[in-house]
C-alpha cells in the first residue's frame, strides 16, 4: 500500500504547490492498478484520501478536482488507456511496458528510495539451511512478497527455473504463498524456519533487518536478480500539457517544503523524478526472457 499512499499524497501536495486560479475544472482521472496496492480495504482508503485531497485543494484556493479508480482487471486497464479514460496512471513496471508500448502513456515519473531508483529481488533461505542452489528447493515451501512489484517477482523466479530446465513454480515447490501486506510476512517464516525460502525486494529485507538485526543475520541470500524499477506513473498522451507541466514541476520541489519533506521522510522516498532513459531496460529484458522461456512452456 505504501506506493499507493505515496503517489496520492505526492499528487495532493504537488497540486497544492501550483498557482491557484488555473481555470481548468474538468476532473483529473487518476487510476491505479491493483498490482500496486497491498491487501487492504482499498475502497475505504480511496474515499478517505479523496476527502483529504479535496480539502487541501479547497484550502489552497484551487479548483482542480480529481476522481480515483482502482483497476482490478488487466483487460479493463488496457481498455481505459486505449480509450483515453484516464489522465494519470500508476502501474507496475511490467504493466507500464505493455501499456506504453503504443505511445499512450508519456512523461513517466518514478522515485528514489534509500538512494536507489531500482530494487533487486532476493531469494532468501535460513542461514543454517543446507540449501545451496535453486535446484535444491524442489518440493520446498516458498513465500513471495508481491507488494508494489506486480508481476516482476514471479516472472523472475519463473525465468530462473526455466533457465535450469526446472518445472514451473507451482509444480516445482510444494507450496507457493503470496503476501502483499508487508515484507516481514515473507521473511519471518524463513527466520523461524517455518518456510524454506522467500522472495523479497532488497528494500524489504533492509527494512526488516533494520528493525530486527537478528533477522538480517539469520537469513542468507541464495540468489539475487539485477535491479528492477519498482513502479511507474505516467500521463495519458492527450492529458492537458499545462497540467502535466505543473504536476511534474511541483513534484520535484517536494523536498523544498516542510509538508513535502514530511511525506518523503514518512514513506522513505528521497525524491520524485522523471524516469531516466534506460531505467526500464532490465525489466524489458526480463519480459523478453519470460516470453521466450516461460510462456511457451504453458
C-alpha positions in Angstrom: 0.0 0.0 0.0 3.0 2.3 0.5 3.4 3.1 -3.1 -0.3 3.9 -3.5 -0.3 6.2 -0.5 2.9 7.8 -1.6 1.6 8.7 -5.0 -1.7 10.0 -3.8 0.0 12.1 -1.1 2.5 13.3 -3.6 -0.2 14.1 -6.1 -2.2 16.1 -3.4 0.9 18.1 -2.4 2.0 18.7 -5.9 -1.3 20.3 -6.9 -1.3 22.3 -3.7 2.0 23.8 -4.7 0.9 25.2 -8.1 -0.7 28.6 -8.5 -4.4 29.0 -7.8 -6.8 30.0 -10.5 -5.8 27.5 -13.1 -9.2 27.8 -14.6 -9.5 24.1 -15.6 -12.5 22.4 -14.0 -12.5 19.1 -15.7 -11.9 16.4 -13.1 -8.5 14.7 -13.4 -8.9 10.9 -13.8 -6.4 9.2 -11.5 -6.1 5.4 -12.0 -4.2 2.7 -10.0 -3.6 -0.8 -11.0 -4.5 -3.2 -8.1 -1.0 -4.7 -8.5 0.4 -1.5 -6.9 -1.7 -2.0 -3.8 -1.5 -4.2 -0.7 -4.2 -6.4 0.6 -6.3 -3.7 2.5 -9.7 -2.3 2.0 -8.9 -0.1 -1.0 -12.3 1.5 -1.2 -12.2 3.0 2.3 -8.7 4.2 1.6 -9.6 5.9 -1.7 -12.7 7.6 -0.1 -10.7 8.9 2.8 -7.8 10.2 0.7 -10.2 11.8 -1.8 -11.9 13.8 1.0 -8.5 14.9 2.3 -7.3 15.7 -1.2 -10.3 17.9 -1.9 -9.9 19.7 1.5 -6.3 20.5 0.6 -7.3 21.9 -2.7 -10.1 24.0 -1.2 -7.7 25.4 1.4 -5.3 26.4 -1.4 -8.0 28.0 -3.5 -7.5 25.6 -6.4 -10.5 24.5 -8.5 -8.9 21.2 -9.7 -10.9 18.1 -9.0 -10.0 14.5 -9.3 -11.6 11.1 -9.4 -9.8 7.9 -8.4 -10.4 4.5 -9.8 -8.6 1.2 -8.9 -8.5 -1.3 -11.7 -8.6 -4.9 -10.7 -8.7 -6.5 -14.2 -5.7 -6.1 -16.6 -8.2 -6.1 -19.5 -10.0 -3.1 -18.1 -6.7 -1.4 -17.5 -5.9 -1.9 -21.2 -9.3 -0.6 -22.2 -9.2 2.7 -20.2 -5.8 3.5 -21.6 -6.8 2.6 -25.2 -10.0 4.7 -24.9 -8.3 7.6 -23.1 -10.4 7.4 -19.9 -7.5 8.1 -17.5 -5.2 11.1 -17.2 -2.7 9.9 -14.6 -2.0 6.2 -14.1 0.2 4.3 -11.6 1.0 0.8 -12.7 3.6 -1.9 -12.1 6.7 -1.8 -14.3 5.5 -4.7 -16.5 2.1 -3.1 -16.9 3.8 0.1 -18.0 5.9 -1.7 -20.5 2.8 -3.1 -22.1 0.6 0.0 -21.9 3.2 2.5 -23.0 4.3 0.4 -26.0 1.8 2.1 -28.2 2.7 5.6 -27.0 -0.5 6.2 -25.0 1.4 6.9 -21.8 4.0 9.7 -21.7 6.3 11.6 -19.2 6.9 8.7 -16.8 7.8 9.5 -13.2 9.4 7.3 -10.6 11.2 7.8 -7.3 14.3 7.0 -5.4 14.3 5.3 -2.0 17.5 4.9 0.1 19.4 6.4 -2.8 18.2 3.8 -5.2 15.7 4.0 -8.0 15.6 0.3 -8.5 15.4 -2.8 -6.3 16.9 -6.3 -6.6 14.8 -9.4 -5.9 16.4 -11.6 -3.1 15.8 -15.3 -2.8 16.4 -15.9 0.9 16.9 -19.1 3.0 17.8 -19.5 6.6 21.5 -19.1 7.4 21.6 -22.7 8.7 19.8 -24.2 5.7 21.8 -26.8 3.8 20.3 -25.5 0.5 22.9 -24.0 -1.8 21.1 -23.8 -5.1 17.7 -23.2 -6.6 17.5 -26.8 -7.7 17.7 -27.9 -4.0 14.4 -26.1 -3.3 12.5 -28.7 -5.2 9.5 -29.8 -3.1 10.1 -27.0 -0.5 7.8 -24.1 0.7 8.4 -20.6 -0.6 6.7 -17.3 0.2 6.6 -14.4 -2.4 6.4 -10.8 -1.3 4.4 -9.3 -4.1 3.9 -5.8 -2.6 4.1 -3.0 -5.2 6.2 -5.1 -7.6 3.4 -6.5 -9.7 4.4 -9.5 -11.8 8.2 -8.9 -11.5 9.0 -11.3 -8.6 7.2 -14.3 -10.1 8.4 -13.6 -13.6 12.0 -13.5 -12.4 11.6 -16.7 -10.4 9.9 -18.5 -13.3 12.7 -17.4 -15.7 15.4 -18.7 -13.3 13.5 -22.0 -13.1 13.2 -22.2 -16.9 16.9 -21.5 -17.4 17.7 -24.6 -15.4 15.0 -26.7 -17.2 13.1 -27.0 -13.9 9.2 -27.2 -13.7 7.0 -24.1 -13.3 6.9 -22.7 -9.7 3.5 -24.2 -8.8 4.8 -27.7 -9.7 8.4 -27.3 -8.5 7.7 -26.1 -5.0 5.4 -28.0 -2.5 3.6 -24.7 -1.8 3.8 -21.1 -3.2 2.3 -18.5 -0.9 2.0 -14.8 -1.9 1.8 -12.0 0.6 1.1 -8.3 -0.1 0.8 -6.7 3.3 4.5 -6.3 4.5 7.9 -8.0 3.8 8.1 -9.4 7.3 5.3 -11.8 6.5 7.6 -13.4 3.9 10.9 -13.1 5.8 9.9 -14.1 9.3 8.7 -17.6 8.4 12.1 -18.3 7.0 13.8 -16.8 10.0 11.8 -19.1 12.3 12.3 -22.0 9.8 8.6 -22.4 9.1 9.2 -21.9 5.4 12.2 -22.9 3.3 12.7 -19.8 1.2 11.2 -16.4 0.4 11.4 -13.9 -2.4 11.6 -10.3 -1.3 12.8 -7.0 -2.6 16.2 -5.7 -1.3 14.5 -2.7 0.4 12.1 -5.1 2.1 14.9 -7.1 3.6 16.8 -3.9 4.6 13.7 -2.5 6.4 13.1 -5.7 8.3 16.8 -6.1 9.2 16.9 -2.5 10.4 14.0 -3.1 12.8 15.4 -6.5 13.9 19.1 -7.0 13.2 18.8 -10.7 14.3 16.7 -11.3 11.3 19.3 -9.9 8.9 22.0 -12.1 10.5 19.9 -15.3 10.2 18.8 -15.3 6.6 21.1 -15.8 3.6 20.8 -14.6 0.1 20.7 -17.7 -2.1 20.2 -15.7 -5.4 19.6 -12.2 -6.4 18.3 -10.5 -9.6 19.5 -7.5 -11.4 17.8 -4.3 -10.2 14.3 -3.6 -11.4 12.2 -0.4 -11.3 9.5 -0.7 -8.7 6.7 1.1 -10.5 5.8 3.9 -12.8 3.4 6.8 -13.0 2.6 8.0 -16.5 0.3 10.6 -18.1 -2.1 9.9 -20.9 -0.8 11.4 -24.1 -3.9 13.7 -24.6 -3.9 15.0 -21.0 -3.6 18.8 -20.8 0.1 19.7 -21.3 -0.3 22.6 -18.8 -1.5 20.3 -16.1 1.3 17.8 -16.8 3.9 20.5 -16.6 2.6 21.9 -13.3 2.4 18.4 -11.7 5.8 17.3 -12.9 7.4 20.6 -11.9 5.8 20.8 -8.5 6.5 17.1 -7.7 10.2 17.8 -8.0 10.0 20.5 -5.4 8.5 18.5 -2.6 11.9 18.4 -0.8 11.8 22.2 -0.6 8.7 22.4 1.6 8.0 21.1 5.1 4.9 19.2 4.0 6.8 17.6 1.2 9.7 16.6 3.3 7.4 15.1 5.9 5.8 12.9 3.3 9.1 11.9 1.7 10.5 11.0 5.0 7.4 9.2 6.3 7.3 6.9 3.2 11.1 6.6 2.9 11.2 8.2 -0.5 14.1 10.5 -1.3 12.7 12.3 -4.2 10.4 12.2 -7.2 11.9 12.5 -10.7 11.3 11.9 -14.3 12.3 8.4 -15.3 15.8 8.4 -16.9 16.5 6.7 -20.2 17.4 3.1 -19.7 15.7 2.7 -16.3 13.3 0.1 -17.8 16.0 -1.9 -19.7 16.3 -4.6 -17.0 12.5 -5.0 -16.8 12.3 -5.2 -20.6 14.9 -7.9 -20.7 13.0 -9.9 -18.0 9.8 -9.5 -20.0 11.5 -10.8 -23.2 13.1 -13.7 -21.3 9.8 -14.6 -19.8 8.0 -14.6 -23.1 10.8 -16.7 -24.7 11.5 -19.2 -21.9 8.3 -19.4 -19.8 5.2 -18.7 -21.8 6.0 -21.4 -24.4 6.0 -24.0 -21.5 2.3 -23.4 -20.7 
